[in-house]
Amino acid sequence: LRIDDGSGGGYVAGVKTAFIVVSGDFENCYEHFLGSTGSWHWNRDCSSFVDDAWSHESLRQATWYIDGEAAASAVSTPIPSGLQVIAMRVAEGGYGGDVNLICADREIRLGGFKYGEVILFTERLGDAQLEAVNEYLCGKWKSSGTPFGYDSLSVASGSSFVYGEDLKVNDGATLGFGYPFDGPAMEVAGMLVLGSGVTLEVDAASMPLDGEYAIASAQTIEGAENLSTWTLSGNALEGKKASLAVVGGELRLAISSAGTIVIIR
């Protein structure tokens, strides 16, 4: 994911305060929270916030926070796995780091984390501002147990989207699944929350067979009452009757013929 300073091709220079709501296994080596195509300012080692050599000095000297609590060291404090609210503020006079990539390093290494929010400041926030933003994000993402939300998700035929935590299909989201299904298209290890007004598109290269298909599975599913507000579309459903229902820990799609097809030669 690229970001820039609004010029259409630049980068945000000298980020001095950052808030990153992120989830992952932070012991995986060289997966980076932020990055830049032209620098290694934000390079991480295998467990902490930044590398003890290959990172910008001001980020090594910065104060880093986990869920609002200051970490002892930017280069040696381990980060617990799971969903964390991470914050960084440089010391007085510190430059910070340049940013135009999220979850990447100079396009050499990509991916590894799931993000909830990223907030960047090119100024060093004061104590009260820092505390206020930390409290807001921790209250939103940690105390309330808010799951990660998706506005758009597309899964190709024969593939599946596997998610290791709670997940929410946001209100008004668009889901795209390909037929045939090789097991559930979405596999959620925790709770799946179904929003309202969702559009579910099912496309297929061949006419789907009548039957009932588990298109999503989860430990628990909430929001079944919102399924009546969903819109079902896609070429796989043309000439078919389709309905959705939550059965146990599965979201099931039932497909049946809409009528009789007569072929006259």
Protein Blocks (a to p, Z undefined) as FASTA:
>chain_A
ZZdehnopaccehiabdcddddddfkbghiafbdcfkbcklpccfkbmbdcklccfklmm
pccdeehiacfbfklpccdedjddddddddehiabjadfbehiahhlagghiacfbdcdd
fbdcdfklmmmmmmmmmmmmmmnopacddfbdcddehiacddfbdcdddehiacdddddd
ebjfbdcfbdcdddehiacddddfbdcdeddddfbdcfbdghklmmmmpccedjklgoia
cddddehjaccdddddfbdcdddZZ
